[in-house]
Amino acid sequence: MADYAIGDLQGCYDEFQALLQRVNFNPAKDHLYLVGDIVARGPNSLACLEYLYRHQDSITVTLGNHDLHLIACYLLNKPFNPKDKLGAVFDSPLLDNYIRFLRQQPLALWLNDKKIFISHAGLNPDWSIKQAMEHAQFAAHCYQGVDAREFFNGMYAQHPAHWDNQLTDIEKFRFIVNYFTRMRFLTPEGQLDLKFKGSIDEKKAIKPWFSHPRFQAIKKHIIFGHWAALEGNTQLSNVHALDTGCVWGGKMTLMELKNKQCFSVNSNHFI
């Protein structure tokens, strides 16, 4: 029995399967944690969803921004971006089932026995693990509830600058979702910078979230995806970046959670 975490799939089904075969993943006894962004941009998002749905008892996903956008397009009847290559997903007769499966998934996980925290974009330095999980549970209640359309409709508005108990539930939802699924750089005040997408060395006024002093000596492990430009390197032994840019022609990376050993396969294509 083994537990694994894997970086962003983004529709790269062939590489996903090659990586599972490399570690002899057995869904009858192993468990796979996915850091999110199952779909979009790659050639076969439908096959990725089909596999996860078929093996859902052995699968846990921490939802990414592309996964949430897929759900939003479905619930709000919004057109998807042609670049996301989701036509086959929306044409599938099992689309309702796949959406239901995704909505059952969390934004964050805390594996207490392994002292591992997992989410798509990482951990807000201002949040303890306990606070992060409480926020994740609040957001899940929003996107799983009867008013989910209202929350998804409000997901795209301007990000609140600060957390405040006076925020509406929709604003709180947006705040939480953005930190869990879109976070890369933070200002010195800890606010999200959602515009800059360059390299770490290009900006001095903003810093990667994991450069916060809190993470320099953290004993817990943090596993995330979302940030392909890092190429898997945070320079921190306990903060693990698993999105190594498969959909952009890089690699797909998987980690065995007990020993933190990583395995990678090369991308089969360039987008």
C-alpha atoms as a printed R data frame, in Angstrom:
    type eleno elety resid chain resno       x      y       z
1   ATOM     1    CA   MET     A     1   0.000  0.000   0.000
2   ATOM     2    CA   ALA     A     2   1.359  3.411  -0.987
3   ATOM     3    CA   ASP     A     3   0.177  7.013  -1.082
4   ATOM     4    CA   TYR     A     4   1.133  9.384  -3.873
5   ATOM     5    CA   ALA     A     5   0.595 13.020  -4.830
6   ATOM     6    CA   ILE     A     6   0.740 14.187  -8.434
7   ATOM     7    CA   GLY     A     7   1.054 17.562 -10.104
8   ATOM     8    CA   ASP     A     8  -1.356 19.291 -12.482
9   ATOM     9    CA   LEU     A     9  -2.723 16.946 -15.171
10  ATOM    10    CA   GLN     A    10  -4.363 19.580 -17.370
11  ATOM    11    CA   GLY     A    11  -5.668 16.982 -19.758
12  ATOM    12    CA   CYS     A    12  -2.319 15.218 -20.292
13  ATOM    13    CA   TYR     A    13  -3.762 11.726 -19.991
14  ATOM    14    CA   ASP     A    14  -0.987  9.725 -21.690
15  ATOM    15    CA   GLU     A    15   1.701 11.147 -19.411
16  ATOM    16    CA   PHE     A    16  -0.573 10.607 -16.405
17  ATOM    17    CA   GLN     A    17  -0.923  6.925 -17.253
18  ATOM    18    CA   ALA     A    18   2.786  6.527 -17.964
19  ATOM    19    CA   LEU     A    19   3.601  7.938 -14.549
20  ATOM    20    CA   LEU     A    20   1.119  5.667 -12.768
21  ATOM    21    CA   GLN     A    21   2.589  2.682 -14.578
22  ATOM    22    CA   ARG     A    22   6.087  3.719 -13.610
23  ATOM    23    CA   VAL     A    23   5.245  3.410  -9.897
24  ATOM    24    CA   ASN     A    24   2.921  0.424 -10.404
25  ATOM    25    CA   PHE     A    25  -0.032  2.339  -8.976
26  ATOM    26    CA   ASN     A    26  -2.703 -0.100  -7.848
27  ATOM    27    CA   PRO     A    27  -6.087  1.527  -7.173
28  ATOM    28    CA   ALA     A    28  -7.136 -1.534  -5.205
29  ATOM    29    CA   LYS     A    29  -4.659 -0.702  -2.437
30  ATOM    30    CA   ASP     A    30  -2.908  2.613  -3.189
31  ATOM    31    CA   HIS     A    31  -4.245  6.161  -2.892
32  ATOM    32    CA   LEU     A    32  -3.579  9.096  -5.197
33  ATOM    33    CA   TYR     A    33  -3.857 12.757  -4.186
34  ATOM    34    CA   LEU     A    34  -4.103 15.213  -7.071
35  ATOM    35    CA   VAL     A    35  -3.196 18.862  -6.514
36  ATOM    36    CA   GLY     A    36  -5.858 20.054  -8.956
37  ATOM    37    CA   ASP     A    37  -6.203 21.417 -12.474
38  ATOM    38    CA   ILE     A    38  -7.297 18.074 -13.800
39  ATOM    39    CA   VAL     A    39  -8.653 19.668 -16.955
40  ATOM    40    CA   ALA     A    40  -7.966 22.388 -19.557
41  ATOM    41    CA   ARG     A    41  -5.349 23.187 -22.183
42  ATOM    42    CA   GLY     A    42  -4.147 19.613 -22.686
43  ATOM    43    CA   PRO     A    43  -5.365 17.115 -25.322
44  ATOM    44    CA   ASN     A    44  -7.556 14.761 -23.282
45  ATOM    45    CA   SER     A    45  -9.293 16.250 -20.257
46  ATOM    46    CA   LEU     A    46 -12.186 13.837 -20.724
47  ATOM    47    CA   ALA     A    47  -9.976 10.757 -20.334
48  ATOM    48    CA   CYS     A    48  -8.476 12.236 -17.148
49  ATOM    49    CA   LEU     A    49 -11.943 12.777 -15.686
50  ATOM    50    CA   GLU     A    50 -13.084  9.332 -16.763
51  ATOM    51    CA   TYR     A    51 -10.138  7.685 -15.002
52  ATOM    52    CA   LEU     A    52 -10.600  9.635 -11.780
53  ATOM    53    CA   TYR     A    53 -14.330  9.016 -11.745
54  ATOM    54    CA   ARG     A    54 -13.841  5.291 -12.345
55  ATOM    55    CA   HIS     A    55 -11.302  5.027  -9.518
56  ATOM    56    CA   GLN     A    56 -12.776  7.632  -7.195
57  ATOM    57    CA   ASP     A    57 -12.502  5.403  -4.111
58  ATOM    58    CA   SER     A    58  -8.716  5.610  -4.535
59  ATOM    59    CA   ILE     A    59  -8.597  9.273  -5.545
60  ATOM    60    CA   THR     A    60  -8.739 12.645  -3.766
61  ATOM    61    CA   VAL     A    61  -8.489 15.941  -5.634
62  ATOM    62    CA   THR     A    62  -7.796 19.368  -4.159
63  ATOM    63    CA   LEU     A    63  -9.605 21.526  -6.691
64  ATOM    64    CA   GLY     A    64  -7.671 23.962  -8.866
65  ATOM    65    CA   ASN     A    65  -8.757 27.105 -10.656
66  ATOM    66    CA   HIS     A    66  -9.381 25.239 -13.921
67  ATOM    67    CA   ASP     A    67 -11.534 22.656 -12.144
68  ATOM    68    CA   LEU     A    68 -13.611 25.365 -10.488
69  ATOM    69    CA   HIS     A    69 -13.957 27.153 -13.806
70  ATOM    70    CA   LEU     A    70 -15.241 23.961 -15.410
71  ATOM    71    CA   ILE     A    71 -17.875 23.650 -12.684
72  ATOM    72    CA   ALA     A    72 -18.791 27.332 -13.075
73  ATOM    73    CA   CYS     A    73 -19.225 27.010 -16.841
74  ATOM    74    CA   TYR     A    74 -21.467 24.004 -16.287
75  ATOM    75    CA   LEU     A    75 -23.625 25.523 -13.548
76  ATOM    76    CA   LEU     A    76 -23.873 28.985 -15.107
77  ATOM    77    CA   ASN     A    77 -24.165 27.778 -18.697
78  ATOM    78    CA   LYS     A    78 -21.116 29.847 -19.616
79  ATOM    79    CA   PRO     A    79 -19.120 29.153 -22.790
80  ATOM    80    CA   PHE     A    80 -15.690 27.701 -22.138
81  ATOM    81    CA   ASN     A    81 -12.517 29.124 -23.619
82  ATOM    82    CA   PRO     A    82 -11.676 27.233 -26.850
83  ATOM    83    CA   LYS     A    83  -8.046 27.119 -25.681
84  ATOM    84    CA   ASP     A    84  -9.176 24.876 -22.821
85  ATOM    85    CA   LYS     A    85 -10.159 22.113 -25.279
86  ATOM    86    CA   LEU     A    86 -13.161 21.033 -23.204
87  ATOM    87    CA   GLY     A    87 -15.538 20.212 -26.047
88  ATOM    88    CA   ALA     A    88 -15.401 16.451 -25.458
89  ATOM    89    CA   VAL     A    89 -16.023 16.979 -21.739
90  ATOM    90    CA   PHE     A    90 -19.173 19.008 -22.342
91  ATOM    91    CA   ASP     A    91 -20.347 16.546 -24.996
92  ATOM    92    CA   SER     A    92 -19.949 13.567 -22.667
93  ATOM    93    CA   PRO     A    93 -23.173 11.838 -21.559
94  ATOM    94    CA   LEU     A    94 -21.539 11.462 -18.129
95  ATOM    95    CA   LEU     A    95 -20.842 15.179 -17.690
96  ATOM    96    CA   ASP     A    96 -23.332 15.465 -14.818
97  ATOM    97    CA   ASN     A    97 -21.531 12.676 -12.984
98  ATOM    98    CA   TYR     A    98 -18.112 14.236 -13.497
99  ATOM    99    CA   ILE     A    99 -19.308 17.605 -12.217
100 ATOM   100    CA   ARG     A   100 -20.900 15.969  -9.203
101 ATOM   101    CA   PHE     A   101 -17.650 14.128  -8.503
102 ATOM   102    CA   LEU     A   102 -15.585 17.329  -8.705
103 ATOM   103    CA   ARG     A   103 -17.970 19.212  -6.435
104 ATOM   104    CA   GLN     A   104 -17.467 16.522  -3.796
105 ATOM   105    CA   GLN     A   105 -13.731 17.240  -3.706
106 ATOM   106    CA   PRO     A   106 -12.099 19.622  -1.168
107 ATOM   107    CA   LEU     A   107  -9.966 22.730  -1.648
108 ATOM   108    CA   ALA     A   108  -7.386 21.531   0.884
109 ATOM   109    CA   LEU     A   109  -6.325 18.411   2.748
110 ATOM   110    CA   TRP     A   110  -4.473 17.851   5.996
111 ATOM   111    CA   LEU     A   111  -3.032 14.336   6.296
112 ATOM   112    CA   ASN     A   112  -2.434 14.297  10.021
113 ATOM   113    CA   ASP     A   113  -0.604 10.969  10.149
114 ATOM   114    CA   LYS     A   114   1.902 12.222   7.575
115 ATOM   115    CA   LYS     A   115   1.913 15.900   8.656
116 ATOM   116    CA   ILE     A   116   1.222 16.892   5.044
117 ATOM   117    CA   PHE     A   117  -0.910 19.786   3.819
118 ATOM   118    CA   ILE     A   118  -2.095 19.704   0.195
119 ATOM   119    CA   SER     A   119  -3.824 22.330  -1.895
120 ATOM   120    CA   HIS     A   120  -3.633 23.552  -5.466
121 ATOM   121    CA   ALA     A   121  -1.734 26.812  -4.914
122 ATOM   122    CA   GLY     A   122  -0.286 26.424  -1.413
123 ATOM   123    CA   LEU     A   123  -0.880 27.829   2.067
124 ATOM   124    CA   ASN     A   124  -1.605 31.458   2.908
125 ATOM   125    CA   PRO     A   125   1.171 32.406   5.372
126 ATOM   126    CA   ASP     A   126  -1.406 34.165   7.565
127 ATOM   127    CA   TRP     A   127  -3.413 30.969   8.065
128 ATOM   128    CA   SER     A   128  -2.637 28.169  10.471
129 ATOM   129    CA   ILE     A   129  -3.377 24.658   9.214
130 ATOM   130    CA   LYS     A   130  -6.517 24.679  11.351
131 ATOM   131    CA   GLN     A   131  -7.670 28.016   9.906
132 ATOM   132    CA   ALA     A   132  -6.894 26.884   6.376
133 ATOM   133    CA   MET     A   133  -9.002 23.772   6.794
134 ATOM   134    CA   GLU     A   134 -11.865 25.788   8.272
135 ATOM   135    CA   HIS     A   135 -11.740 28.144   5.282
136 ATOM   136    CA   ALA     A   136 -11.629 25.189   2.885
137 ATOM   137    CA   GLN     A   137 -14.670 23.655   4.554
138 ATOM   138    CA   PHE     A   138 -16.565 26.958   4.320
139 ATOM   139    CA   ALA     A   139 -15.815 27.204   0.590
140 ATOM   140    CA   ALA     A   140 -16.802 23.572   0.023
141 ATOM   141    CA   HIS     A   141 -20.132 24.232   1.725
142 ATOM   142    CA   CYS     A   142 -20.625 27.076  -0.772
143 ATOM   143    CA   TYR     A   143 -19.844 25.140  -3.944
144 ATOM   144    CA   GLN     A   144 -21.654 22.015  -2.792
145 ATOM   145    CA   GLY     A   145 -24.810 23.732  -1.570
146 ATOM   146    CA   VAL     A   146 -28.095 24.653  -3.203
147 ATOM   147    CA   ASP     A   147 -26.851 28.224  -3.753
148 ATOM   148    CA   ALA     A   148 -23.698 27.112  -5.584
149 ATOM   149    CA   ARG     A   149 -24.629 29.027  -8.756
150 ATOM   150    CA   GLU     A   150 -24.749 32.265  -6.801
151 ATOM   151    CA   PHE     A   151 -21.289 31.651  -5.355
152 ATOM   152    CA   PHE     A   152 -19.791 30.708  -8.726
153 ATOM   153    CA   ASN     A   153 -21.387 33.739 -10.314
154 ATOM   154    CA   GLY     A   154 -19.596 35.884  -7.717
155 ATOM   155    CA   MET     A   155 -16.274 34.067  -8.029
156 ATOM   156    CA   TYR     A   156 -14.967 36.299 -10.821
157 ATOM   157    CA   ALA     A   157 -15.392 39.709  -9.205
158 ATOM   158    CA   GLN     A   158 -12.561 41.775  -7.734
159 ATOM   159    CA   HIS     A   159 -10.560 40.072  -5.005
160 ATOM   160    CA   PRO     A   160 -11.155 41.593  -1.539
161 ATOM   161    CA   ALA     A   161  -7.979 43.301  -0.352
162 ATOM   162    CA   HIS     A   162  -8.312 42.085   3.238
163 ATOM   163    CA   TRP     A   163 -10.195 39.442   5.189
164 ATOM   164    CA   ASP     A   164 -12.940 41.002   7.246
165 ATOM   165    CA   ASN     A   165 -15.780 39.348   9.109
166 ATOM   166    CA   GLN     A   166 -18.037 41.978   7.559
167 ATOM   167    CA   LEU     A   167 -17.432 40.544   4.084
168 ATOM   168    CA   THR     A   168 -20.455 38.881   2.527
169 ATOM   169    CA   ASP     A   169 -20.376 35.104   2.196
170 ATOM   170    CA   ILE     A   170 -19.768 35.477  -1.540
171 ATOM   171    CA   GLU     A   171 -16.818 37.792  -0.880
172 ATOM   172    CA   LYS     A   172 -15.432 35.358   1.693
173 ATOM   173    CA   PHE     A   173 -15.822 32.541  -0.821
174 ATOM   174    CA   ARG     A   174 -13.937 34.536  -3.459
175 ATOM   175    CA   PHE     A   175 -11.178 35.457  -1.011
176 ATOM   176    CA   ILE     A   176 -10.670 31.849   0.080
177 ATOM   177    CA   VAL     A   177 -10.827 30.374  -3.421
178 ATOM   178    CA   ASN     A   178  -8.283 32.851  -4.764
179 ATOM   179    CA   TYR     A   179  -5.727 32.021  -2.073
180 ATOM   180    CA   PHE     A   180  -6.192 28.274  -2.491
181 ATOM   181    CA   THR     A   181  -6.223 28.179  -6.300
182 ATOM   182    CA   ARG     A   182  -4.557 31.317  -7.734
183 ATOM   183    CA   MET     A   183  -1.862 32.336  -5.242
184 ATOM   184    CA   ARG     A   184   1.710 32.859  -6.419
185 ATOM   185    CA   PHE     A   185   3.073 36.223  -5.328
186 ATOM   186    CA   LEU     A   186   2.223 38.241  -2.228
187 ATOM   187    CA   THR     A   187   2.831 41.886  -1.445
188 ATOM   188    CA   PRO     A   188   4.767 42.829   1.723
189 ATOM   189    CA   GLU     A   189   1.354 43.263   3.369
190 ATOM   190    CA   GLY     A   190   0.399 39.687   2.494
191 ATOM   191    CA   GLN     A   191  -2.066 40.632  -0.226
192 ATOM   192    CA   LEU     A   192  -2.405 38.579  -3.375
193 ATOM   193    CA   ASP     A   193  -0.856 39.890  -6.566
194 ATOM   194    CA   LEU     A   194  -2.965 38.218  -9.241
195 ATOM   195    CA   LYS     A   195  -1.514 40.058 -12.231
196 ATOM   196    CA   PHE     A   196   2.213 39.349 -12.305
197 ATOM   197    CA   LYS     A   197   3.152 35.980 -13.845
198 ATOM   198    CA   GLY     A   198   6.869 36.459 -14.478
199 ATOM   199    CA   SER     A   199   9.826 34.837 -12.800
200 ATOM   200    CA   ILE     A   200  10.647 35.106  -9.111
201 ATOM   201    CA   ASP     A   201  13.733 37.228  -9.804
202 ATOM   202    CA   GLU     A   202  11.899 39.823 -11.896
203 ATOM   203    CA   LYS     A   203   9.984 41.425  -9.037
204 ATOM   204    CA   LYS     A   204  11.444 42.564  -5.759
205 ATOM   205    CA   ALA     A   205   8.393 44.309  -4.302
206 ATOM   206    CA   ILE     A   206   6.392 41.094  -4.287
207 ATOM   207    CA   LYS     A   207   7.553 37.669  -3.124
208 ATOM   208    CA   PRO     A   208   6.516 34.042  -3.610
209 ATOM   209    CA   TRP     A   209   4.146 32.994  -0.840
210 ATOM   210    CA   PHE     A   210   6.570 30.284   0.335
211 ATOM   211    CA   SER     A   211   9.363 32.819   0.903
212 ATOM   212    CA   HIS     A   212   7.537 33.991   4.037
213 ATOM   213    CA   PRO     A   213   9.728 33.390   7.129
214 ATOM   214    CA   ARG     A   214   7.113 31.034   8.505
215 ATOM   215    CA   PHE     A   215   8.046 28.406   5.942
216 ATOM   216    CA   GLN     A   216  11.815 28.545   6.386
217 ATOM   217    CA   ALA     A   217  11.851 26.081   9.274
218 ATOM   218    CA   ILE     A   218   8.421 24.505   9.031
219 ATOM   219    CA   LYS     A   219   8.333 20.867  10.159
220 ATOM   220    CA   LYS     A   220   5.154 20.043   8.286
221 ATOM   221    CA   HIS     A   221   5.204 19.306   4.570
222 ATOM   222    CA   ILE     A   222   3.280 21.424   2.072
223 ATOM   223    CA   ILE     A   223   2.462 20.032  -1.370
224 ATOM   224    CA   PHE     A   224   1.051 22.200  -4.131
225 ATOM   225    CA   GLY     A   225   0.843 22.638  -7.909
226 ATOM   226    CA   HIS     A   226  -0.341 25.583 -10.017
227 ATOM   227    CA   TRP     A   227   3.070 27.203 -10.594
228 ATOM   228    CA   ALA     A   228   4.757 25.502 -13.543
229 ATOM   229    CA   ALA     A   229   7.402 28.228 -13.872
230 ATOM   230    CA   LEU     A   230   9.003 27.009 -10.633
231 ATOM   231    CA   GLU     A   231   9.928 23.765 -12.424
232 ATOM   232    CA   GLY     A   232   9.440 21.955  -9.130
233 ATOM   233    CA   ASN     A   233  11.966 24.027  -7.180
234 ATOM   234    CA   THR     A   234  11.117 26.074  -4.086
235 ATOM   235    CA   GLN     A   235  14.576 25.671  -2.493
236 ATOM   236    CA   LEU     A   236  12.771 24.498   0.643
237 ATOM   237    CA   SER     A   237  12.971 20.869   1.705
238 ATOM   238    CA   ASN     A   238   9.442 20.759   3.146
239 ATOM   239    CA   VAL     A   239   7.598 22.784   0.497
240 ATOM   240    CA   HIS     A   240   7.058 20.685  -2.618
241 ATOM   241    CA   ALA     A   241   6.005 22.133  -5.990
242 ATOM   242    CA   LEU     A   242   4.614 19.332  -8.144
243 ATOM   243    CA   ASP     A   243   3.443 21.250 -11.215
244 ATOM   244    CA   THR     A   244   6.403 20.850 -13.553
245 ATOM   245    CA   GLY     A   245   4.620 22.073 -16.659
246 ATOM   246    CA   CYS     A   246   3.621 18.931 -18.520
247 ATOM   247    CA   VAL     A   247   0.999 20.774 -20.571
248 ATOM   248    CA   TRP     A   248   3.638 23.338 -21.579
249 ATOM   249    CA   GLY     A   249   6.100 20.725 -22.784
250 ATOM   250    CA   GLY     A   250   7.821 20.103 -19.442
251 ATOM   251    CA   LYS     A   251   7.282 17.097 -17.198
252 ATOM   252    CA   MET     A   252   4.602 15.516 -15.056
253 ATOM   253    CA   THR     A   253   5.754 14.762 -11.520
254 ATOM   254    CA   LEU     A   254   4.516 12.395  -8.829
255 ATOM   255    CA   MET     A   255   5.714 12.059  -5.239
256 ATOM   256    CA   GLU     A   256   5.560  8.999  -2.999
257 ATOM   257    CA   LEU     A   257   4.430 10.495   0.284
258 ATOM   258    CA   LYS     A   258   6.223  8.289   2.784
259 ATOM   259    CA   ASN     A   259   9.768  8.818   1.519
260 ATOM   260    CA   LYS     A   260   9.126 12.013  -0.518
261 ATOM   261    CA   GLN     A   261  10.695 10.367  -3.568
262 ATOM   262    CA   CYS     A   262   9.703 12.017  -6.844
263 ATOM   263    CA   PHE     A   263   9.174 10.426 -10.260
264 ATOM   264    CA   SER     A   264   8.716 12.302 -13.541
265 ATOM   265    CA   VAL     A   265   7.884 11.622 -17.178
266 ATOM   266    CA   ASN     A   266   8.476 13.962 -20.101
267 ATOM   267    CA   SER     A   267   5.625 15.655 -21.898
268 ATOM   268    CA   ASN     A   268   4.568 14.116 -25.188
269 ATOM   269    CA   HIS     A   269   3.688 17.419 -26.795
270 ATOM   270    CA   PHE     A   270   4.070 21.152 -26.839
271 ATOM   271    CA   ILE     A   271   0.934 23.256 -26.562
